Amino acid sequence: MKKIIYVLILPLVVVSGLVFSFAPFANGSGATSELKNKTSKKSIQRPLTEAESKAELEKWEASPDGIAYKKWEASPAGKKVHASAVNISKSIREFTTMEGMITSLSLPPGSRLGLGVMVRINGEDYILSFGLEKSNEFQHLRKLKVNDKISIKSHNISQAPKYAYPILSGDYVERNSKILYKRPISKDRC
């Protein structure tokens, strides 16, 4: 008797399991359909042509932010920041080591760059920024002191009217041949 009940119930369980597992796909709202909708809704952005880039730049330069930036860039403060950036641009481009000295463990007042220090390279001051702290990835950097000599590598330098110094991205820092920080490679990069 038990065997007959099992034989009758087993097909019901299998069939109901199949019905429930394929039910979302019957009306087109299943995972496959959702995935197709998400990828089709995301626009694949192609790189701008040179003419389009130039038009976008001109549009931005005509905006209030662009006008304010151009004024700052032409001011003595802007020219000083730009000259400091040019001073190390070759090292940035080639990702070569730059020798620097920590001049301050805090950033200028009002800075919103995350963790960073002030550093002097070739007689010029720079903001060495590492970004927002997400974990204890910066623990070795917290051991730095004023007047420590460090070796720096960076892929990026930027300028902003808010800051009187160029902003150097800290991609690699070492002191006394010991690596203090190395930026992790992004998983999204090619």
C-alpha positions as CSV (number, residue, x, y, z in Angstrom):
1,M,0.0,0.0,0.0
2,K,2.8,2.4,0.9
3,K,4.5,1.7,-2.4
4,I,1.4,2.6,-4.3
5,I,1.1,5.9,-2.5
6,Y,4.7,6.7,-3.1
7,V,4.3,5.8,-6.8
8,L,1.3,8.2,-7.1
9,I,2.8,11.1,-5.1
10,L,6.3,11.0,-6.7
11,P,5.0,12.1,-10.2
12,L,2.9,14.8,-8.6
13,V,6.0,16.2,-6.8
14,V,8.1,16.1,-9.9
15,V,5.4,17.7,-12.1
16,S,4.6,20.4,-9.6
17,G,8.3,21.2,-9.2
18,L,8.7,21.6,-13.0
19,V,5.6,23.8,-13.2
20,F,6.8,26.1,-10.4
21,S,10.3,26.3,-11.8
22,F,9.2,27.2,-15.3
23,A,6.3,29.4,-14.3
24,P,8.3,32.7,-14.3
25,F,9.4,32.0,-17.9
26,A,5.8,31.4,-19.1
27,N,4.9,35.1,-19.0
28,G,8.3,36.3,-20.2
29,S,9.3,37.7,-16.8
30,G,11.9,35.1,-16.0
31,A,15.6,35.7,-15.3
32,T,16.6,35.3,-18.9
33,S,14.0,37.8,-20.0
34,E,15.0,40.2,-17.2
35,L,18.6,39.9,-18.2
36,K,17.8,40.7,-21.8
37,N,15.8,43.7,-20.8
38,K,18.5,45.1,-18.5
39,T,21.2,44.8,-21.2
40,S,19.0,46.3,-23.9
41,K,18.1,49.2,-21.6
42,K,21.7,50.0,-20.9
43,S,23.0,52.1,-23.7
44,I,26.4,51.1,-24.9
45,Q,28.3,54.3,-25.1
46,R,30.7,54.6,-28.0
47,P,33.7,56.8,-27.7
48,L,33.2,60.4,-28.9
49,T,34.8,61.4,-32.2
50,E,37.3,64.3,-32.1
51,A,34.7,66.7,-33.4
52,E,32.1,65.6,-30.8
53,S,34.7,65.9,-28.0
54,K,35.7,69.4,-29.2
55,A,32.0,70.4,-29.3
56,E,31.4,69.1,-25.8
57,L,34.5,70.9,-24.5
58,E,33.3,74.2,-26.1
59,K,29.8,73.7,-24.6
60,W,31.3,73.1,-21.1
61,E,33.7,76.1,-21.4
62,A,30.6,78.3,-22.2
63,S,28.8,77.1,-19.0
64,P,29.2,79.0,-15.7
65,D,31.5,76.2,-14.3
66,G,33.6,76.4,-17.4
67,I,33.9,80.2,-17.3
68,A,34.8,80.1,-13.6
69,Y,37.5,77.4,-14.3
70,K,39.0,79.4,-17.2
71,K,39.2,82.5,-14.9
72,W,40.9,80.4,-12.2
73,E,43.3,78.9,-14.8
74,A,44.4,82.3,-16.0
75,S,44.8,83.6,-12.4
76,P,48.3,83.6,-10.7
77,A,47.1,80.8,-8.4
78,G,45.9,78.7,-11.3
79,K,49.1,79.3,-13.2
80,K,51.1,78.2,-10.2
81,V,49.1,75.0,-9.8
82,H,49.4,74.2,-13.5
83,A,53.2,74.8,-13.4
84,S,53.6,72.4,-10.5
85,A,51.6,69.8,-12.3
86,V,53.7,70.2,-15.4
87,N,56.8,69.8,-13.2
88,I,56.1,66.1,-12.6
89,S,54.0,65.3,-15.7
90,K,56.7,63.2,-17.3
91,S,56.9,61.0,-14.2
92,I,53.1,60.6,-14.2
93,R,53.0,59.8,-17.9
94,E,55.8,57.2,-17.6
95,F,54.7,55.9,-14.2
96,T,58.2,56.4,-12.8
97,T,59.2,56.8,-9.2
98,M,59.3,60.2,-7.7
99,E,61.0,61.0,-4.4
100,G,59.0,63.1,-2.0
101,M,58.9,64.3,1.6
102,I,55.8,64.4,3.8
103,T,55.2,68.0,4.8
104,S,51.8,67.6,6.6
105,L,49.7,64.6,7.6
106,S,46.4,66.5,7.0
107,L,45.0,68.0,3.9
108,P,44.0,71.7,3.5
109,P,40.9,72.7,5.4
110,G,37.7,71.8,3.6
111,S,39.2,69.1,1.6
112,R,36.9,66.3,0.5
113,L,39.4,63.9,-1.0
114,G,39.4,61.2,1.6
115,L,42.7,60.1,3.1
116,G,45.7,62.0,2.0
117,V,48.8,63.9,3.0
118,M,50.8,66.9,1.8
119,V,54.1,66.0,0.0
120,R,56.9,68.0,-1.4
121,I,58.4,66.7,-4.7
122,N,61.2,68.7,-6.5
123,G,60.6,71.7,-4.3
124,E,56.8,71.9,-5.0
125,D,53.9,71.0,-2.7
126,Y,51.3,68.5,-3.8
127,I,48.2,66.8,-2.3
128,L,48.8,63.1,-2.3
129,S,45.3,61.6,-2.2
130,F,44.4,58.0,-1.7
131,G,40.6,58.2,-1.9
132,L,37.9,57.2,0.5
133,E,38.8,54.7,3.1
134,K,36.8,51.5,2.7
135,S,38.7,49.1,5.0
136,N,42.0,48.9,6.6
137,E,43.9,49.1,3.3
138,F,45.6,52.4,4.4
139,Q,46.9,51.0,7.8
140,H,50.5,51.3,6.8
141,L,50.1,54.9,5.5
142,R,48.9,55.9,9.0
143,K,52.4,55.2,10.3
144,L,53.9,58.1,8.2
145,K,55.3,61.1,9.9
146,V,56.2,64.6,8.9
147,N,59.6,64.7,7.2
148,D,59.5,61.0,6.2
149,K,61.0,60.5,2.7
150,I,58.9,58.3,0.5
151,S,58.9,57.0,-3.1
152,I,55.7,57.6,-5.0
153,K,54.3,56.4,-8.3
154,S,51.1,57.8,-9.8
155,H,49.0,57.5,-12.9
156,N,47.1,60.7,-12.4
157,I,47.4,64.3,-11.5
158,S,44.5,66.8,-11.4
159,Q,43.8,70.4,-10.6
160,A,40.8,72.1,-9.1
161,P,40.1,75.7,-8.3
162,K,39.2,74.7,-4.7
163,Y,42.8,73.6,-4.0
164,A,46.0,75.7,-4.1
165,Y,48.0,72.5,-5.0
166,P,47.8,69.9,-7.7
167,I,46.2,66.6,-6.6
168,L,48.3,63.6,-7.1
169,S,46.7,60.1,-7.0
170,G,48.6,57.8,-4.7
171,D,48.9,54.6,-6.7
172,Y,52.1,53.3,-5.1
173,V,54.0,54.5,-2.0
174,E,57.1,53.0,-0.4
175,R,59.4,54.1,2.5
176,N,62.8,52.6,3.1
177,S,62.3,50.0,0.4
178,K,59.1,48.8,2.1
179,I,55.8,49.0,0.2
180,L,53.3,51.0,2.3
181,Y,50.5,51.1,-0.3
182,K,49.8,49.8,-3.7
183,R,46.5,50.6,-5.3
184,P,44.6,47.4,-6.1
185,I,43.9,46.9,-9.8
186,S,40.3,47.4,-10.6
187,K,38.3,44.3,-11.7
188,D,36.6,46.4,-14.4
189,R,39.8,47.2,-16.2
190,C,40.8,45.5,-19.3
